[in-house]
């Protein structure tokens, strides 16, 4: 599916809103329609070019809140719930 994302193409450049391809959720994954998100200090550190492990291009952001809109295989039931994400949740 197509969606829009704020992409960091290189350090010290403004984020660019571009259309990206997003795969359907795989086993044990969910698709969350993001309602609120932010850039944390780790993202800012990467965007400033200070993170030696920073990889570009990158879609920053690992903290947010939204609504579960689709689930992948192997989940017991379809979730119709609000969701929050944090760094530990992303694999």
C-alpha angles and dihedrals in degrees: 000000000000123000138157125253139177102243128195105213094179141350120285094016125113117260114261123218106227138160113257136181116248122195122225114262114279127213112316093006130114132202112229123196099221115228098171135012141153145195112257128203092269091056091046089049090053093044090051089057094244097115109091088200094049112128124199138241091042139163101219125205131084100173123074149114132236149122126295106239103168138015132206128233122292096038112125097230141358110272118224097182147112115262140198127203132204134175094268091057095062118085 
